[in-house]
Amino acid sequence: MPLPLIRLKFVGFWDGFDTHENVFTRLLARGHRVEICDDPDFIIYSYIGRRRRDFFQYDCVRIFFTGENIPPDWNACDWAFTFEHTTHPRHFRLPLWGLYGDPAALVKPLDYDPDAVLARKTKFCGFVVSNPLCRVRNEFFRKLSKYKPVDSGGKVLNTLGHRVGDKQAFLADYKFTITFENESHPGYTTEKLVDPMVAGSVPIYWGDPLVGRDFDTRSFISAHDSGTLHRGWLDDLVERVVEVDRNPDLHREMLARPWLRDNRVPACVDPEVILEQFTRIFATPVEPVARRRGLGRMIGLHRIPAELASIRRRIKRKWWKLTRTA
C-alpha cells in the first residue's frame, strides 16, 4: 500500500534552511510521501528572519513551529509545536533540544564510566555563545572568571582570539560549561544544555525552571534547584561550581547520574511520538484559521500578536546596544 501524499511548504524559517532536506522531512518520510510545493495543503511555519510574515499569504492548514521563546498564536495557526507546557488539544510540546542530534545519545549506558570521563578533563570551564543580549549570562561569565579563567570560544566575550568550529569537540576537554539560555521561561530548553552533556562536560544551567521534567538535575548544576531565584543567586551559583570543582567525589557523583530523567528519552522528543502527532494532524479535518471570517480578521487583529513579538525583539536589541558596557 503506497504511503499517503502530503503537499507541504516551509515558511518563515532562518536563512539557509533547506526546505527539502531537514529534520522534519526526514521524520515525515518514515510514514508519508512528502511533496514540497508552492500550492500546499499544509505549511510548517516559523517566525524568524526576513520572511517571518510570509505565512499570512497561505490559507491552508498552518502548523506553527518555534525553537525560540515565542508562544503559539491560535488566531494565526491551526496546530503548534513549541516548548510550552500546555494542555491545548492542538499543541505538541517539542523543545528545541530534541531536534539536535539523536536524543537517545543522552541515555547513559550501564557501563558508563565517570572516572574515565573525569580523567579526560584537562580544563576548567568552556563557554560558546553568539547572542550578546543575555545580561545575566554575561554577568555570570565575568563572576565565574574571577575564580578561574573561563575559555570563551564563541562570538561573545571571546578569550581565545578565534571562534571554535566544532563546539562539542571544544567542550570535551572541559569539566564544566556555562549553559545559560537566552531567556528564562518554563519549558524553554534548547541545545545549549545538551551540547556539553554529549561531550561529558557538566552544564551550569539557567533558563527553564521546569528543566527537571525532562532532565535529571542531579547530573548538572542548575540555578533553579532552589526554586525562586533570590538576590545574589549568581554568587551562590559560582560557589556551587567552586565546591564541585574542588571536590572530585562530588564531580564523579554528578557524572554518574543520568542526564535524562529516569535515563529515558522523554515522549516530547521521541521521533515516533512526534511522527504520530504529524499523522494525526494530516488525518484530522479542520477549517483552517486563515479561512474563518470575523470582524477581528477583517480589520487585521489576527496580525497583532506576531507584530508585538517582532517589536519586543527589536526593542530588546536596541536597549542592549544603548546600555551595554565594555
C-alpha positions as CSV (number, residue, x, y, z in Angstrom):
1,M,0.0,0.0,0.0
2,P,1.5,3.4,-1.0
3,L,2.3,5.9,1.6
4,P,-0.1,8.9,1.8
5,L,1.0,12.0,-0.1
6,I,1.4,15.2,1.9
7,R,1.7,18.5,-0.1
8,L,3.8,20.7,2.2
9,K,5.7,24.0,2.3
10,F,8.1,25.5,4.9
11,V,7.6,29.2,5.5
12,G,9.5,31.8,7.6
13,F,12.5,29.7,8.6
14,W,16.0,31.0,9.0
15,D,18.2,31.9,6.0
16,G,19.9,28.8,4.6
17,F,17.1,26.4,5.9
18,D,16.9,23.5,3.4
19,T,13.2,23.0,2.7
20,H,13.7,19.6,1.1
21,E,16.2,18.1,3.4
22,N,15.7,18.8,7.1
23,V,14.7,17.2,10.4
24,F,11.0,17.4,9.6
25,T,11.2,15.9,6.0
26,R,13.4,13.1,7.3
27,L,11.0,12.3,10.0
28,L,7.9,12.6,7.8
29,A,9.4,10.3,5.2
30,R,9.0,7.4,7.6
31,G,5.3,7.4,7.1
32,H,4.4,9.8,4.2
33,R,5.4,10.8,0.7
34,V,6.3,14.5,1.1
35,E,5.9,16.9,-1.8
36,I,7.4,20.3,-1.2
37,C,5.4,22.7,-3.4
38,D,4.1,26.3,-3.7
39,D,0.4,25.2,-3.5
40,P,0.4,23.2,-0.3
41,D,-2.3,21.6,1.8
42,F,-0.2,22.3,4.9
43,I,2.5,24.7,5.8
44,I,5.0,24.4,8.6
45,Y,6.0,27.9,9.5
46,S,8.2,29.6,11.9
47,Y,8.7,33.3,12.7
48,I,12.3,34.2,12.1
49,G,14.3,36.2,9.6
50,R,13.2,38.4,6.8
51,R,10.4,36.1,5.7
52,R,8.7,35.8,9.1
53,R,5.4,37.3,7.9
54,D,5.1,35.2,4.8
55,F,2.8,32.6,6.4
56,F,-0.1,35.2,6.2
57,Q,-0.2,34.5,2.5
58,Y,-1.4,30.9,2.9
59,D,-4.9,29.9,3.7
60,C,-4.2,26.2,4.1
61,V,-3.7,24.4,7.4
62,R,-0.9,26.2,9.3
63,I,1.4,24.3,11.6
64,F,3.5,26.6,13.8
65,F,6.9,25.6,15.0
66,T,9.4,27.6,17.1
67,G,12.5,26.9,19.0
68,E,12.5,30.4,20.4
69,N,10.7,31.9,23.4
70,I,7.6,32.7,21.3
71,P,4.2,31.2,22.3
72,P,1.7,30.0,19.7
73,D,-0.8,32.5,18.4
74,W,-4.0,30.5,18.0
75,N,-5.5,33.3,15.9
76,A,-2.9,32.6,13.3
77,C,-2.2,28.8,13.5
78,D,-4.2,25.6,13.5
79,W,-1.6,23.4,15.1
80,A,1.6,24.1,17.0
81,F,4.9,22.5,18.1
82,T,6.6,24.7,20.7
83,F,8.4,24.3,24.1
84,E,5.3,25.3,26.1
85,H,3.8,23.1,28.8
86,T,0.1,23.5,27.8
87,T,-2.9,21.2,27.5
88,H,-4.2,22.8,24.3
89,P,-5.6,20.0,22.2
90,R,-3.8,21.1,19.1
91,H,-0.4,21.7,20.7
92,F,2.5,19.3,21.0
93,R,5.5,20.1,23.2
94,L,8.7,19.9,21.2
95,P,11.6,21.7,22.9
96,L,14.4,22.7,20.6
97,W,17.0,20.4,22.2
98,G,15.2,17.4,20.9
99,L,15.9,18.3,17.3
100,Y,19.7,18.5,17.7
101,G,21.1,15.1,17.0
102,D,19.7,11.9,18.4
103,P,18.1,12.3,21.9
104,A,18.9,8.6,22.5
105,A,22.6,9.7,22.6
106,L,21.9,11.2,26.1
107,V,20.8,7.8,27.5
108,K,23.8,6.7,29.6
109,P,24.8,3.0,29.1
110,L,25.1,0.6,32.0
111,D,28.9,0.6,31.6
112,Y,29.2,4.4,31.7
113,D,32.5,5.2,33.5
114,P,32.5,8.6,35.2
115,D,36.1,8.1,36.3
116,A,37.2,7.7,32.7
117,V,35.3,10.8,31.7
118,L,36.7,12.8,34.6
119,A,40.3,11.7,33.7
120,R,39.9,13.3,30.2
121,K,39.0,16.7,31.6
122,T,42.1,18.9,31.5
123,K,40.5,22.4,31.5
124,F,38.1,24.2,33.8
125,C,35.1,25.8,32.1
126,G,34.0,26.4,28.5
127,F,31.6,29.0,27.0
128,V,30.4,29.2,23.4
129,V,27.7,31.9,22.8
130,S,26.8,34.0,19.8
131,N,23.9,36.1,21.2
132,P,25.2,39.0,23.3
133,L,21.8,40.1,24.6
134,C,21.5,37.9,27.8
135,R,22.9,40.2,30.5
136,V,22.6,37.6,33.3
137,R,24.7,35.1,31.2
138,N,27.4,37.7,30.5
139,E,27.5,38.7,34.2
140,F,27.8,35.1,35.4
141,F,30.7,34.6,32.9
142,R,32.5,37.5,34.5
143,K,31.8,36.4,38.1
144,L,33.0,32.8,37.5
145,S,36.1,34.1,35.6
146,K,37.2,35.7,38.9
147,Y,37.6,32.3,40.4
148,K,39.3,30.7,37.4
149,P,39.6,31.9,33.8
150,V,36.7,30.7,31.6
151,D,37.6,29.9,28.0
152,S,35.1,31.6,25.6
153,G,35.3,30.2,22.1
154,G,32.2,32.0,20.7
155,K,31.4,35.4,19.4
156,V,30.5,36.8,22.8
157,L,33.3,37.6,25.3
158,N,35.8,35.7,23.3
159,T,39.0,34.9,25.1
160,L,40.7,32.7,22.5
161,G,41.2,35.1,19.7
162,H,39.3,32.9,17.3
163,R,35.9,31.2,17.2
164,V,35.8,27.4,17.6
165,G,34.5,25.4,14.7
166,D,33.3,22.2,16.5
167,K,31.5,23.1,19.7
168,Q,31.2,19.6,21.1
169,A,34.9,18.8,20.4
170,F,35.9,22.0,22.1
171,L,33.8,21.3,25.2
172,A,35.1,17.7,25.5
173,D,38.2,19.0,27.4
174,Y,36.2,21.0,30.0
175,K,34.9,19.9,33.4
176,F,32.1,22.5,33.2
177,T,30.2,24.5,30.5
178,I,28.2,27.7,31.1
179,T,24.8,26.8,29.5
180,F,22.5,29.8,30.1
181,E,19.6,30.2,27.8
182,N,18.9,33.5,26.0
183,E,15.9,33.9,28.2
184,S,14.2,32.1,31.1
185,H,10.7,30.7,30.6
186,P,9.0,27.4,31.7
187,G,9.7,24.7,29.2
188,Y,12.2,26.7,27.1
189,T,15.1,24.4,26.9
190,T,17.5,24.5,23.8
191,E,20.5,22.7,22.6
192,K,22.7,24.8,24.9
193,L,22.0,22.2,27.7
194,V,22.6,19.0,25.7
195,D,25.8,20.0,23.8
196,P,28.0,19.7,26.9
197,M,26.2,16.6,28.0
198,V,27.2,14.8,24.8
199,A,30.7,16.0,25.4
200,G,30.7,14.8,29.0
201,S,31.0,18.3,30.4
202,V,28.8,19.2,33.4
203,P,26.4,22.0,32.4
204,I,26.0,25.1,34.6
205,Y,22.4,25.9,33.7
206,W,19.9,28.7,33.9
207,G,16.8,29.2,31.8
208,D,13.9,26.7,32.1
209,P,12.7,26.5,35.7
210,L,10.9,23.2,34.8
211,V,14.0,21.6,33.3
212,G,13.7,18.8,35.8
213,R,10.7,17.4,34.0
214,D,12.9,16.2,31.2
215,F,16.4,16.0,32.7
216,D,17.9,14.7,36.0
217,T,19.0,17.9,37.6
218,R,21.4,15.9,39.9
219,S,23.6,15.5,36.8
220,F,24.4,19.2,36.4
221,I,24.5,22.4,38.3
222,S,21.1,24.1,37.9
223,A,20.3,27.7,39.1
224,H,16.7,26.5,39.5
225,D,17.3,23.8,42.1
226,S,16.3,26.1,45.0
227,G,13.0,27.3,43.3
228,T,12.5,31.0,43.1
229,L,15.8,32.8,42.4
230,H,16.8,35.3,45.1
231,R,19.0,38.3,45.1
232,G,22.6,37.1,45.0
233,W,21.8,33.8,43.3
234,L,24.6,34.3,40.7
235,D,27.1,34.4,43.6
236,D,25.6,31.3,45.1
237,L,25.8,29.5,41.7
238,V,29.5,30.4,41.5
239,E,30.0,28.9,45.0
240,R,28.4,25.7,43.9
241,V,30.7,25.4,40.9
242,V,33.7,26.0,43.1
243,E,32.5,23.3,45.5
244,V,32.2,20.7,42.8
245,D,35.5,21.8,41.1
246,R,37.4,21.3,44.4
247,N,35.8,18.0,45.2
248,P,36.4,15.2,42.7
249,D,34.0,12.9,44.6
250,L,31.1,15.4,44.0
251,H,32.1,15.7,40.4
252,R,32.2,11.9,40.0
253,E,28.8,11.5,41.7
254,M,27.3,14.1,39.3
255,L,28.8,12.4,36.2
256,A,27.4,9.1,37.4
257,R,23.8,10.4,37.3
258,P,21.8,10.0,34.2
259,W,21.4,13.1,32.0
260,L,17.8,12.4,31.3
261,R,15.1,11.8,33.9
262,D,14.9,8.1,34.6
263,N,17.6,7.7,31.9
264,R,14.8,7.6,29.2
265,V,14.1,9.7,26.2
266,P,11.0,11.9,27.0
267,A,8.0,11.4,24.8
268,C,8.1,15.0,23.7
269,V,11.3,14.4,21.7
270,D,10.7,10.7,20.8
271,P,10.7,10.7,16.9
272,E,8.0,8.0,16.8
273,V,5.7,10.1,19.1
274,I,6.3,13.2,17.1
275,L,5.5,11.4,13.9
276,E,2.3,10.2,15.4
277,Q,1.3,13.8,16.1
278,F,2.0,14.8,12.5
279,T,0.0,11.8,11.3
280,R,-2.9,12.9,13.5
281,I,-2.6,16.5,12.1
282,F,-2.7,15.3,8.5
283,A,-5.7,13.0,9.2
284,T,-7.8,15.5,11.2
285,P,-10.1,17.7,9.1
286,V,-10.2,21.3,10.3
287,E,-11.3,24.5,8.9
288,P,-8.1,26.5,8.5
289,V,-8.0,29.5,10.8
290,A,-7.0,31.6,7.7
291,R,-10.4,30.9,6.1
292,R,-12.5,31.8,9.1
293,R,-14.4,35.0,8.8
294,G,-14.9,37.5,11.6
295,L,-14.6,41.2,12.5
296,G,-11.2,40.7,14.0
297,R,-9.8,39.1,10.8
298,M,-11.5,41.7,8.6
299,I,-9.6,44.5,10.4
300,G,-6.4,42.6,10.8
301,L,-6.4,42.0,14.6
302,H,-5.1,38.4,14.0
303,R,-1.8,40.0,13.0
304,I,-1.3,41.9,16.3
305,P,0.5,39.1,18.4
306,A,3.1,38.5,15.7
307,E,3.7,42.2,15.2
308,L,4.1,42.7,19.0
309,A,6.6,39.9,19.2
310,S,8.6,41.5,16.5
311,I,8.5,44.9,18.2
312,R,9.6,43.3,21.5
313,R,12.7,41.7,20.0
314,R,13.7,44.9,18.2
315,I,13.3,47.0,21.4
316,K,15.3,44.5,23.4
317,R,18.2,44.6,20.9
318,K,18.2,48.4,20.7
319,W,18.1,48.6,24.5
320,W,21.1,46.3,24.8
321,K,23.1,48.4,22.3
322,L,22.3,51.6,24.2
323,T,23.1,50.3,27.6
324,R,25.9,47.7,27.2
325,T,29.2,48.2,28.9
326,A,32.6,47.3,27.7
